[in-house]
Amino acid sequence: MEHKKHEFNGMGIFVEYDVIVIGAGQAGLSMGYYLQQTNRSFLILDKGKQIGEVWKNRYDSLKLFTPRTYSSLPGLALEGIQSDYPTKDQIAEYLSLYVNAFKLPVKLEYSVKGLHKADKGFCIKTNQGEYTAKNVVIATGAFQNALIPAFSVNLPEQVLQLHSSQYKNSEQLRDGSVLVVGGGNSGSQIAVELSKDRKTYISVSQSQSFFRKKSWEKASFGG
Ligand SMILES: Cc1cc2nc3c(=O)[nH]c(=O)nc-3n(C[C@H](O)[C@H](O)[C@H](O)COP(=O)(O)OP(=O)(O)OC[C@H]3O[C@@H](n4cnc5c(N)ncnc54)[C@H](O)[C@@H]3O)c2cc1C
C-alpha cells in the first residue's frame, strides 16, 4: 500500500531529513557514524529484516579475506586478534553491535523502490511510503545481482548449477565431481572446501597467483 510517510517532531512540525542513507551495510553504517557527529537529521533505510543480513545469507564457510584490522568500521574495532580473518557471521554480529553502540537510526524492511528530484531535495519511495530529504547517499553495495555467464543456459538439466550467492555448503550438490567457474576469493574458497571430499576442478580466465594469507604472523593485508 502506497502512503506518504510524513514524520512530525513533538511540536507537530513536518520533518524533512537533512540526509537519508539507503543501505545499512558497512558503507551506510560508516556514513551514519560520521553523520551522528554532526547536527544534521538523518535516517538509514535498509530492505533487510536484520542488520548484516547480506553476510548471513552468504555461504556457510565464508571467512573474510580482509583481516579484522581492515574489516572494522570507524570508532569500534572488531573484537579478536586483529591479524586474523573473521567469519561472515562474526561480521553480521559486529554490524548489529555497531548500530546499537552508536544508536544509529536504521529502519529495517524499508526497501527503496524509487528516487527522484523534488523541489528542494529528493523524494524517496519505499515499500512503506515516501520520504523527503535534502541529501541522499546511496550505499546499496556492489553485490546485489548475481552475474551468471550466458553459456549456463546451454548446460544439460542433469548438471546442477548454483551461483555462489545460492551456494551454502556441499550438501546442496549431487554426488560426483564439481567444476567451480571463477577463481576469485569466493571461487577459490569454495573450491578448497569442496576438494576435501570430491574431485574438484576450477576454471579461471588467466593464470592465478595466490599469496600467503600470513607471513611472519602478519596478515597479507598488512594486519
Ligand atoms: C562472497 C563475498 C565475500 C566478500 N568478502 C569480503 C572481504 O573479505 N572483505 C571485504 O572488505 N569485502 C568483502 N566483500 C565485499 C563486501 O561485501 C563489501 O566490501 C562490503 O560489504 C560493502 O559494503 P556496502 O555497505 O557497500 O554494501 P553491502 O554490504 O552490500 O550493503 C548494502 C546494503 O544495502 C541494502 N540495500 C540494497 N538495495 C536496497 C534498496 N533498494 N533499498 C534498501 N536497502 C537496500 C542491502 O540490504 C544491504 O544491507 C565480499 C563480498 C562477497 C559477495
The ligand as an SDF file (V2000), in Angstrom:
LIG
                    3D

 53 58  0  0  0  0  0  0  0  0999 V2000
   31.1620  -13.6150   -1.0460 C   0  0  0  0  0  0  0  0  0  0  0  0
   31.7100  -12.2380   -0.7180 C   0  0  0  0  0  0  0  0  0  0  0  0
   32.7980  -12.1050    0.1440 C   0  0  0  0  0  0  0  0  0  0  0  0
   33.3050  -10.8520    0.4490 C   0  0  0  0  0  0  0  0  0  0  0  0
   34.3790  -10.7700    1.2870 N   0  0  0  0  0  0  0  0  0  0  0  0
   34.8810   -9.5520    1.5920 C   0  0  0  0  0  0  0  0  0  0  0  0
   36.0070   -9.4140    2.4770 C   0  0  0  0  0  0  0  0  0  0  0  0
   36.5710  -10.3900    2.9190 O   0  0  0  0  0  0  0  0  0  0  0  0
   36.4400   -8.1780    2.7740 N   0  0  0  0  0  0  0  0  0  0  0  0
   35.8530   -7.0550    2.2410 C   0  0  0  0  0  0  0  0  0  0  0  0
   36.3010   -5.9510    2.5430 O   0  0  0  0  0  0  0  0  0  0  0  0
   34.8110   -7.1510    1.4040 N   0  0  0  0  0  0  0  0  0  0  0  0
   34.3100   -8.3510    1.0670 C   0  0  0  0  0  0  0  0  0  0  0  0
   33.2630   -8.4560    0.2030 N   0  0  0  0  0  0  0  0  0  0  0  0
   32.7150   -7.2770   -0.3660 C   0  0  0  0  0  0  0  0  0  0  0  0
   31.8070   -6.7270    0.7160 C   0  0  0  0  0  0  0  0  0  0  0  0
   30.5210   -7.2370    0.5640 O   0  0  0  0  0  0  0  0  0  0  0  0
   31.9430   -5.2650    0.7290 C   0  0  0  0  0  0  0  0  0  0  0  0
   33.2640   -4.8580    0.9660 O   0  0  0  0  0  0  0  0  0  0  0  0
   31.0850   -4.5860    1.7790 C   0  0  0  0  0  0  0  0  0  0  0  0
   30.1140   -5.4170    2.3520 O   0  0  0  0  0  0  0  0  0  0  0  0
   30.4380   -3.4960    1.0250 C   0  0  0  0  0  0  0  0  0  0  0  0
   29.6320   -2.8100    1.9180 O   0  0  0  0  0  0  0  0  0  0  0  0
   28.4780   -1.9260    1.3580 P   0  0  0  0  0  0  0  0  0  0  0  0
   27.8770   -1.2290    2.5310 O   0  0  0  0  0  0  0  0  0  0  0  0
   28.9650   -1.0800    0.2170 O   0  0  0  0  0  0  0  0  0  0  0  0
   27.4280   -2.9390    0.6940 O   0  0  0  0  0  0  0  0  0  0  0  0
   26.5660   -4.1010    1.3370 P   0  0  0  0  0  0  0  0  0  0  0  0
   27.2370   -4.7400    2.4940 O   0  0  0  0  0  0  0  0  0  0  0  0
   26.1500   -4.9670    0.1880 O   0  0  0  0  0  0  0  0  0  0  0  0
   25.3070   -3.3450    1.9200 O   0  0  0  0  0  0  0  0  0  0  0  0
   24.3070   -2.8060    1.0860 C   0  0  0  0  0  0  0  0  0  0  0  0
   23.0370   -2.7170    1.9030 C   0  0  0  0  0  0  0  0  0  0  0  0
   22.0670   -2.0500    1.0850 O   0  0  0  0  0  0  0  0  0  0  0  0
   20.8210   -2.6710    1.2590 C   0  0  0  0  0  0  0  0  0  0  0  0
   20.0270   -2.4160    0.0660 N   0  0  0  0  0  0  0  0  0  0  0  0
   20.3110   -2.7800   -1.2110 C   0  0  0  0  0  0  0  0  0  0  0  0
   19.3460   -2.3360   -2.0300 N   0  0  0  0  0  0  0  0  0  0  0  0
   18.4430   -1.6710   -1.2640 C   0  0  0  0  0  0  0  0  0  0  0  0
   17.2230   -0.9930   -1.5340 C   0  0  0  0  0  0  0  0  0  0  0  0
   16.7370   -0.9020   -2.7730 N   0  0  0  0  0  0  0  0  0  0  0  0
   16.5480   -0.4410   -0.5030 N   0  0  0  0  0  0  0  0  0  0  0  0
   17.0290   -0.5160    0.7760 C   0  0  0  0  0  0  0  0  0  0  0  0
   18.1780   -1.1580    1.0810 N   0  0  0  0  0  0  0  0  0  0  0  0
   18.8690   -1.7200    0.0790 C   0  0  0  0  0  0  0  0  0  0  0  0
   21.1610   -4.1590    1.4620 C   0  0  0  0  0  0  0  0  0  0  0  0
   20.1290   -4.8140    2.1680 O   0  0  0  0  0  0  0  0  0  0  0  0
   22.4580   -4.0730    2.2600 C   0  0  0  0  0  0  0  0  0  0  0  0
   22.2440   -4.1440    3.6480 O   0  0  0  0  0  0  0  0  0  0  0  0
   32.7230   -9.6920   -0.1190 C   0  0  0  0  0  0  0  0  0  0  0  0
   31.6130   -9.8270   -0.9820 C   0  0  0  0  0  0  0  0  0  0  0  0
   31.1200  -11.0710   -1.2810 C   0  0  0  0  0  0  0  0  0  0  0  0
   29.9340  -11.1760   -2.2250 C   0  0  0  0  0  0  0  0  0  0  0  0
  1  2  1  0
  2  3  1  0
  2 52  2  0
  3  4  2  0
  4  5  1  0
  4 50  1  0
  5  6  2  0
  6  7  1  0
  6 13  1  0
  7  8  2  0
  7  9  1  0
  9 10  1  0
 10 11  2  0
 10 12  1  0
 12 13  2  0
 13 14  1  0
 14 15  1  0
 14 50  1  0
 15 16  1  0
 16 17  1  0
 16 18  1  0
 18 19  1  0
 18 20  1  0
 20 21  1  0
 20 22  1  0
 22 23  1  0
 23 24  1  0
 24 25  2  0
 24 26  1  0
 24 27  1  0
 27 28  1  0
 28 29  2  0
 28 30  1  0
 28 31  1  0
 31 32  1  0
 32 33  1  0
 33 34  1  0
 33 48  1  0
 34 35  1  0
 35 36  1  0
 35 46  1  0
 36 37  1  0
 36 45  1  0
 37 38  2  0
 38 39  1  0
 39 40  1  0
 39 45  2  0
 40 41  1  0
 40 42  2  0
 42 43  1  0
 43 44  2  0
 44 45  1  0
 46 47  1  0
 46 48  1  0
 48 49  1  0
 50 51  2  0
 51 52  1  0
 52 53  1  0
M  END
$$$$
